């Protein structure tokens, strides 16, 4: 069973993780999706997103996509890689 389900469009990606859905705005590119970290919002509930929740979610996505040819890259507003 997969821990994460990822869906989306050219302009956003929805990531279902631990019974919640996080939506990131961004842009679809040839090699993947560039998700702007500051654009995150919860779809299922309207709570504030804690830094540790965001970090856990991003780590889980990176782990799942480690060997995939299509990547989700998390970036800051200026386009630099989110670490």
N, C-alpha and C positions, 0 to 999 in steps of 0.2 A: 504494500500500500504506500502510495506517495504521500509525503508529509505536506507538500505544497501543491496547489493548483494555480496555474498562471493563465490568464486570459487577457484580452485587451484589443486595442485598435491601433491606428497609426499615432494617436496622440496621447494615449494613456495605457497603463497596464494595471490589472487587478490581480492581487496576490492573496489567495486564500490560505491562511495559516492559523492553526489553533482556533478554529471556529470563528475567525474574524476575517474580514476582507479589507486589505489596505489598497488604496488607489494612488498611483504615482503618475503625475503628468510627465510628459517627456516627448521623445521623438523616436520613431522607428527608423532604423538605418539598415544597410545591407547585412551587416554582421550581427545585429542585435537591436536591443532597445536601450536608449539612454534615458534613465529615470531620474528626474530631478528630486533630490531628497526632501527639500523644503516644501514640495507640493503634496506631500503625503496627507491623506485623509482616510478615516475609517468609513466604510460603506455601511456596515451593520449597526454601528453605534457611534455616538457623537462625543466620545470621551477624548480628552487630551492624550496625545501619544507621548509616552515617556521615552527618554533617551535610551534606556536599557531595552525597551520593547523594540524600538527601531533597530538597534544594533543586533538584537537576536534575530529579527526578521531578515535583515540584510545578510547576516552570516548563513542562515538557513537557505536562502535563495542562491547565494554563491556556492554553497556546498552542493546543492542539487544540480546546478548548471555547470559544475566543474569540467565535465567531459563533453559538454554539449557544444555543437558548432554555433548555435544561436545563444548569445549571452545577453543578460540584463546587466548593464553597467550603471552603477549608482554614482551620480555626479552632483556637485554643488551648483549653485546658481551661475557661477562664472564658468562652468564647464569642466572644472578640475575634478579629479577622481575623489569620491567620498571615501574617507578612511575611518 
